[in-house]
Amino acid sequence: MQPSERALRFLDELMMTRHDITVRTIVDLPVEQMRRLALLCRKEKISRAEAVRRAVEQLLRNSSVGDVQAYFGASKTSGNVSRQVMRLRAQWKERA
């Protein structure tokens, strides 16, 4: 018996880890940085994306910012963003 396409997709989603998720971003760089980056990539035989990933990794490794997990739950919203926004707007009206 062959599993259905839907079952296979569900299984794929269950097995996906945070390492499987990729985020795309656009970065504006000055012309001189782009030129130097292109030279580096050619020399190292890597893509620009790989060079940026390595740079970000090095920056984060040398940063004083700890594990990102430590920041989860730090929000004052207690899971209800709408309620927090309403409170903040009420405070603004009181100050106006």
N, C-alpha and C positions, 0 to 999 in steps of 0.2 A: 504494500500500500504506500503510495507516494504522498508526502505532505503537500498540502495546498500552498499556493503562492502566498496567501494571507498568513498562514501559519509560519512560513519561512520568514516573512517580513517581521512578524512579531518576535520570532526567535532572534533575528538580527538586532532588533531594538533592545531586547533583553541583554544581549551579550555586548552591546556597545559600552565602552568605557569612556572616561573623560579624555583619555589619550586618543580616542578615535574622532573626537570632535575638533574640527579646524575652523578657525575664524578668519575671514578675509578682512583686510583693512587697507585703506589708502593713506599713504604718507607723502606729504609734500616735502621735497628736499631742495635746497639751493642747487643751482647748476654745478657749482664746484664740488659739492658733496656727491652728486650723481656721477660726475666725471671720475672722482677718486674711487667711488664704489665700483664703477665699471672696471677700472684698472685692477682693483683688488679681486673682483670676481673672476676676471680673466686669469690672473696670476694663480689663484687658488683653485680654479676650475670648478666654481660653484655658481649657483644661480643667485640673483639679487635677493630672492625670498630667503634662501638659506643664509646668506650673509646677514640679513636683518634678523632672522631667528637667532643666530649666534650672538649678535650684538645685544639683543633684548635679554637673552639668557645670561650673558656676562653682566649686564647692567643690574639685573635682578639679583644675581648671585652676590654682587658687591654692594647691594643696597641694604639699608637698615630695616627695610620692610620685611617682616617675618612671613610666616605662612599665611596665605590668603584665607584659609579656613578660620583663622583667629578673628577675622572681621565679619564673618557671617553672624547674623543675630544682633549686631551692634546697633541696628537701626531702631529708632524710637517708634516705628510704625506698628510694632507688635503684629505684623501680618496684615494690617488694614491701612493701606496707603491713603485711600480716599478719606478716611476719618482724620488722619494726621494732616492732610492737606486742608480740610475744613477747619481744623483747629488753628493752623497757621494763618489762614485767611482771616479768621475771626480776630486774631491778635493784631493783624495789620490794620483792620478796620478800627480797632480800639485806639491804635496809635495815630491814626490819620486825623 
